[in-house]
Amino acid sequence: MMMSKLQQSNHGMNERIASRFAMQVPVELLLDNGSLFPVLTRDISASGIFISVNKSLQLQDDLRFLITFPKEITTSCKLLTLCDGVVVRREPKEGSEGLAIKITRCHFLNFS
């Protein structure tokens, strides 16, 4: 499901600049200790993802994560993507926290 596309306004409001799609896609956060922390996206766009986690992360924290796009989304093959990003918004929730992560770099690892 596509949500509306917004652009930066002259009033300095922080608004979306890319269309986002409500979909759950597997993501693994790469933690500093080398372990992987699995989560699902709530929505995704060309410029970022939104996830819910039960870990404490702060605004402007840098993250590295793997996104797995299944065949059902790519329509041809499973795609594994390594991304760097930064936390740009936090939404406290009961038992977890929603995080908006801006993607700063993306590298396609494999197609299968």
Helices and strands as residue ranges (DSSP letters): E 20-22, E 26-30, E 36-45, E 48-53, E 62-69, H 71-74, E 79-93, E 96-111
